[in-house]
Amino acid sequence: VQLQASGGGLVQPGGSLTLSCAASGSRFGFNEMAWYRQAPGKQRDLVATITRGSRTNYADPVKGRFTISRDNAKSTVYLQMNNLKPEDTAVYYCNGVQQVTNRGYWGQGTLVTVSS
């Protein structure tokens, strides 16, 4: 099972990016999926989660700016990031909990840099 994250890059403050994370090689779908981020020298923090039924939850620093969504048919989770700030700079990782096995899988990370 692999989770492939993409969509990171360099963006100016106030700009937007959309991250994608597609799962492949899994016999089963995924229950909860999530995005985490890790800034240089800091721990990995939860950004947002989404259940299979699309119930969402956000960390306080991103509420009102980020939107998590998913396409169950494609086993893909997205993170729409608006009004980006320099403090959003981090490597963003996706995570998915597989149905039936409840095993968790991580994507490889995609770097988001917010700078002028």
Contacts in CASP RR format, 6 or more apart in sequence:
PFRMAT RR
TARGET T0000
AUTHOR 0000-0000-0000
METHOD contacts of the structure
MODEL  1
VQLQASGGGLVQPGGSLTLSCAASGSRFGFNEMAWYRQAPGKQRDLVATI
TRGSRTNYADPVKGRFTISRDNAKSTVYLQMNNLKPEDTAVYYCNGVQQV
TNRGYWGQGTLVTVSS
1 23 0 8 1.000
1 24 0 8 1.000
1 25 0 8 1.000
1 26 0 8 1.000
1 98 0 8 1.000
1 103 0 8 1.000
1 105 0 8 1.000
2 23 0 8 1.000
2 24 0 8 1.000
2 25 0 8 1.000
2 105 0 8 1.000
2 107 0 8 1.000
3 21 0 8 1.000
3 22 0 8 1.000
3 23 0 8 1.000
3 94 0 8 1.000
3 95 0 8 1.000
3 96 0 8 1.000
3 105 0 8 1.000
3 106 0 8 1.000
3 107 0 8 1.000
3 108 0 8 1.000
4 21 0 8 1.000
4 22 0 8 1.000
4 23 0 8 1.000
4 24 0 8 1.000
4 107 0 8 1.000
4 108 0 8 1.000
5 19 0 8 1.000
5 20 0 8 1.000
5 21 0 8 1.000
5 92 0 8 1.000
5 93 0 8 1.000
5 94 0 8 1.000
5 107 0 8 1.000
5 108 0 8 1.000
5 109 0 8 1.000
5 110 0 8 1.000
6 19 0 8 1.000
6 20 0 8 1.000
6 21 0 8 1.000
6 22 0 8 1.000
6 110 0 8 1.000
7 17 0 8 1.000
7 18 0 8 1.000
7 19 0 8 1.000
7 20 0 8 1.000
7 110 0 8 1.000
8 17 0 8 1.000
8 19 0 8 1.000
8 92 0 8 1.000
8 110 0 8 1.000
8 111 0 8 1.000
8 112 0 8 1.000
9 17 0 8 1.000
9 110 0 8 1.000
9 111 0 8 1.000
9 112 0 8 1.000
9 113 0 8 1.000
10 113 0 8 1.000
10 114 0 8 1.000
10 115 0 8 1.000
11 17 0 8 1.000
11 84 0 8 1.000
11 112 0 8 1.000
11 113 0 8 1.000
11 114 0 8 1.000
12 114 0 8 1.000
12 115 0 8 1.000
12 116 0 8 1.000
13 84 0 8 1.000
13 85 0 8 1.000
13 86 0 8 1.000
13 114 0 8 1.000
13 115 0 8 1.000
13 116 0 8 1.000
14 82 0 8 1.000
14 83 0 8 1.000
14 84 0 8 1.000
14 85 0 8 1.000
14 114 0 8 1.000
15 82 0 8 1.000
15 83 0 8 1.000
15 84 0 8 1.000
15 114 0 8 1.000
16 80 0 8 1.000
16 81 0 8 1.000
16 82 0 8 1.000
16 83 0 8 1.000
16 84 0 8 1.000
17 81 0 8 1.000
17 84 0 8 1.000
17 112 0 8 1.000
18 78 0 8 1.000
18 79 0 8 1.000
18 80 0 8 1.000
18 81 0 8 1.000
19 35 0 8 1.000
19 78 0 8 1.000
19 79 0 8 1.000
19 81 0 8 1.000
19 92 0 8 1.000
19 94 0 8 1.000
19 110 0 8 1.000
19 112 0 8 1.000
20 76 0 8 1.000
20 77 0 8 1.000
20 78 0 8 1.000
21 33 0 8 1.000
21 35 0 8 1.000
21 76 0 8 1.000
21 77 0 8 1.000
21 78 0 8 1.000
21 94 0 8 1.000
21 107 0 8 1.000
22 74 0 8 1.000
22 75 0 8 1.000
22 76 0 8 1.000
23 29 0 8 1.000
23 30 0 8 1.000
23 75 0 8 1.000
23 76 0 8 1.000
23 96 0 8 1.000
23 105 0 8 1.000
24 75 0 8 1.000
26 75 0 8 1.000
26 98 0 8 1.000
28 98 0 8 1.000
28 99 0 8 1.000
28 100 0 8 1.000
28 101 0 8 1.000
29 72 0 8 1.000
29 75 0 8 1.000
29 98 0 8 1.000
29 99 0 8 1.000
30 52 0 8 1.000
30 72 0 8 1.000
30 75 0 8 1.000
30 96 0 8 1.000
30 97 0 8 1.000
30 98 0 8 1.000
30 99 0 8 1.000
31 51 0 8 1.000
31 52 0 8 1.000
31 96 0 8 1.000
31 97 0 8 1.000
31 98 0 8 1.000
31 99 0 8 1.000
31 102 0 8 1.000
32 49 0 8 1.000
32 50 0 8 1.000
32 51 0 8 1.000
32 52 0 8 1.000
32 96 0 8 1.000
32 97 0 8 1.000
33 49 0 8 1.000
33 50 0 8 1.000
33 68 0 8 1.000
33 70 0 8 1.000
33 77 0 8 1.000
33 94 0 8 1.000
33 95 0 8 1.000
33 96 0 8 1.000
33 97 0 8 1.000
34 46 0 8 1.000
34 47 0 8 1.000
34 48 0 8 1.000
34 49 0 8 1.000
34 50 0 8 1.000
34 68 0 8 1.000
34 77 0 8 1.000
34 94 0 8 1.000
34 95 0 8 1.000
34 96 0 8 1.000
35 46 0 8 1.000
35 47 0 8 1.000
35 48 0 8 1.000
35 68 0 8 1.000
35 77 0 8 1.000
35 79 0 8 1.000
35 92 0 8 1.000
35 93 0 8 1.000
35 94 0 8 1.000
35 95 0 8 1.000
36 44 0 8 1.000
36 45 0 8 1.000
36 46 0 8 1.000
36 47 0 8 1.000
36 92 0 8 1.000
36 93 0 8 1.000
36 94 0 8 1.000
36 95 0 8 1.000
37 44 0 8 1.000
37 45 0 8 1.000
37 47 0 8 1.000
37 88 0 8 1.000
37 90 0 8 1.000
37 91 0 8 1.000
37 92 0 8 1.000
37 93 0 8 1.000
37 112 0 8 1.000
38 44 0 8 1.000
38 45 0 8 1.000
38 90 0 8 1.000
38 91 0 8 1.000
38 93 0 8 1.000
39 87 0 8 1.000
39 89 0 8 1.000
39 90 0 8 1.000
40 90 0 8 1.000
42 90 0 8 1.000
44 93 0 8 1.000
45 59 0 8 1.000
46 59 0 8 1.000
47 58 0 8 1.000
47 59 0 8 1.000
47 62 0 8 1.000
47 66 0 8 1.000
47 68 0 8 1.000
47 79 0 8 1.000
47 92 0 8 1.000
48 56 0 8 1.000
48 57 0 8 1.000
48 58 0 8 1.000
48 59 0 8 1.000
48 62 0 8 1.000
48 66 0 8 1.000
48 68 0 8 1.000
48 79 0 8 1.000
49 56 0 8 1.000
49 57 0 8 1.000
49 68 0 8 1.000
50 56 0 8 1.000
50 57 0 8 1.000
50 68 0 8 1.000
50 69 0 8 1.000
50 70 0 8 1.000
50 77 0 8 1.000
52 70 0 8 1.000
52 72 0 8 1.000
52 99 0 8 1.000
54 69 0 8 1.000
54 70 0 8 1.000
56 67 0 8 1.000
56 68 0 8 1.000
58 64 0 8 1.000
58 66 0 8 1.000
58 68 0 8 1.000
61 87 0 8 1.000
62 81 0 8 1.000
62 88 0 8 1.000
65 81 0 8 1.000
65 82 0 8 1.000
65 83 0 8 1.000
65 84 0 8 1.000
66 79 0 8 1.000
66 80 0 8 1.000
66 81 0 8 1.000
66 82 0 8 1.000
67 79 0 8 1.000
67 80 0 8 1.000
67 82 0 8 1.000
68 77 0 8 1.000
68 78 0 8 1.000
68 79 0 8 1.000
68 80 0 8 1.000
69 77 0 8 1.000
69 78 0 8 1.000
69 80 0 8 1.000
70 76 0 8 1.000
70 77 0 8 1.000
70 78 0 8 1.000
71 78 0 8 1.000
77 94 0 8 1.000
77 96 0 8 1.000
79 92 0 8 1.000
81 88 0 8 1.000
81 112 0 8 1.000
84 112 0 8 1.000
84 114 0 8 1.000
85 114 0 8 1.000
86 114 0 8 1.000
86 115 0 8 1.000
87 114 0 8 1.000
88 112 0 8 1.000
88 114 0 8 1.000
89 112 0 8 1.000
89 113 0 8 1.000
89 114 0 8 1.000
89 115 0 8 1.000
90 111 0 8 1.000
90 112 0 8 1.000
91 109 0 8 1.000
91 110 0 8 1.000
91 111 0 8 1.000
91 112 0 8 1.000
92 109 0 8 1.000
92 110 0 8 1.000
92 111 0 8 1.000
92 112 0 8 1.000
93 106 0 8 1.000
93 107 0 8 1.000
93 108 0 8 1.000
93 109 0 8 1.000
94 106 0 8 1.000
94 107 0 8 1.000
94 109 0 8 1.000
95 104 0 8 1.000
95 105 0 8 1.000
95 106 0 8 1.000
95 107 0 8 1.000
96 104 0 8 1.000
96 105 0 8 1.000
96 106 0 8 1.000
97 103 0 8 1.000
97 104 0 8 1.000
97 105 0 8 1.000
98 104 0 8 1.000
98 105 0 8 1.000
END
